[in-house]
Amino acid sequence: MSNTLLRIYPSELKMPFELRKSNTGCIELVNKTDQRVAFKVKTTNPKKYAVRPTSGIVPPGGSCGITITMQAPKEIPQDYQCKDKFLIQSVIVQEGITHKDIVPEMFGRAPGRVVEEFKLRVIYIPANPPSPVPEGDEEEIADMEVDHEVFRQSMIDAASRQEYASGPQASHDKGRLYG
């Protein structure tokens, strides 16, 4: 079903995953209408996630941020895959309805009521991706930078010698390092 009431971003919840540490992800709801839209967030695993707010009203053209905190996992799931999902339900509400008036019955099927639903998958991402630079003390890193500069200069020198040592073709390709 296409969502005409709310735009939900992102379309997949990428949750940082780290053993024994809780992490947080955010989603944004944007009201695409000129009417007030009530929403409710449900999950397949309510003991694992804290959702704030779980429901609310988004004004016409307005937006609402939702914070989802995953409890600290005790083990890595098989294949690093997550089967958890969130369901975001939305419905147009009348002027005067407040957050306190939102009840589960508002999101039930009824004649003349359009309830939109959006399913959001959870995807685990590494909380601390590996660094492309090997870890070590600062002296080693400084040495690596010096060595890199020496290597770079020796490559420039070698390329210069190659240009002058390539014989008759060198005059043809003057100025080009690679022929």
N, C-alpha and C positions, 0 to 999 in steps of 0.2 A: 504494500500500500504506500503510495507517495504521501509525504507529509506536506500538507498545505498550511497547517497552523504554526508549527515550530520548525526552525532549522536547527539541527543538532550537530555540534562540532566538538570533537572529531567524530567520524562515523565508526571508529573502533577505539576502545579505551586502551591505550598503551600504558601498562602499569609497570613501574620499576620493580624488579624482583630481587630481593636480597634476603638470605636466610636470617632468621631471628631479628628482623628489623621491619617495622611497619613503614609503608610508603604511601604516597598520595598521588592521585591523578585528578584532573579537572575536566569537566565538560561544560559547554556553554549552550544555553537555549536562547534562540532569538525568535521573537514573535514576528511572523511574516504577515500578520493581519492588522486590520484597524480595530480589532476587538480585543477584549481581555481574554487570556487563555490560562486556564488552570492546568497544572501538571502534577504528576505523581511518579516517583521513581521506585521500582521494585527490583529485587535481585533474586537470582536462583540460589544464592548463598548468603543469607542475611547475618549469620554469625561471623562471617569472614570480613564483611565490609561495613564501615560506618559511612552513611550518606547524609550530607548536610547541604541544603535542606532536602528533605524527602518529598516535600510537596510545596506548592506555592502558586502565585499568580504572576504572569508576565504581562506587563502593560502593552498596549498597541505599539508596535515598532521597537519595543524595549528588549532587554536581555536579562538573563539570570545565570550566574555561575553556580555550578554544583561541584562540591569537593567530595571525592570518594577516597577514603582511607582504608587500605588493606591491612588487616591485622598481621603481625609478624609471623611469617610461615615457619614451621618447624622442620619441614622437609621439602626437597625439590620434587615436583610432580614428574611422573613418568613422561619422557620425551619433552620435558619442559613446556608442555602444553597446558592451557587453562580452558576448562569447559564452562567457566562462569559467564553469566550474561546479565545484562540489565535491561529492563523494560521501562520505557518512558511513555506514559499515557498522557494525552492532552485532550482538552475539551474547551469549547468556548463557554464563558460564564458571563452572567449579567453584571451590570454596574451595581455596586453595593456589596457584592460577595467579597469576603475577606479570606485571608489564609485560614482563620479559625473555622470558617464555614466549609472547608474542603473535607469531604467525607468519601469513603470508598464507593458509595452508591453513585456518586457523580460520574464515575468512570465505567459504570455498568451499561450494558446494551439496553437501549430503550427506543421506542418509536420517535423519530425526529431528532434524536441525539447522535451526533457524529463524534465518536471517540477514536482518535488516531493513536496508533501504537508504533513505537520505534524500538527495535532490538539492537542492543549495543554489545558486541563481543568484547571480552577482555583478552588482551594479548600481553604476555610477559615480555619485558625487555630487560637486559642486564642493567642493574642499578649503577654499577661502576664498570663501564667497558674497559677492556685492557688498554693500557697506554701504548702508543706506537714507539715510544722511546723506552729502551730498557731501563729499569730502575737501577740506581746506583747513587753514590755520593756525588756532590756537586763537582769535586775535583775531577772525577772520571768523566763527567759530562763535559767539563771545560776542555779536558784533554782531547775528547772526541771531536769537539768543534775545531780545535787547532789542527788536529790531524786531517779533518775534512778540508780545511782551507789549504793545507799543504798539498793534499791530493788534487784539489781543484786547480791550483796553480800549475802543478806538474802536468795535468791534462791539457791545459792551455798551451804550455810550452811544447808539449808533444805535438799538438795540432799545428802549431806554428812551424815546427820543424818538418812536419809531414807536407805542409803546403809548399815549402821550398825544395823538398827532396823528391817531389813526384815527377820530375823530368819534364819532357816537352808538354805534357798535358797541363802542367801547372800554369803556363802562360795563358792557356785557353780558359781555365776555370779560375782565374785570379779573383780572390775575394771570397770564393766558396770553400768552406771547410770540407763539405761532403759532396763527392761527385757523382 
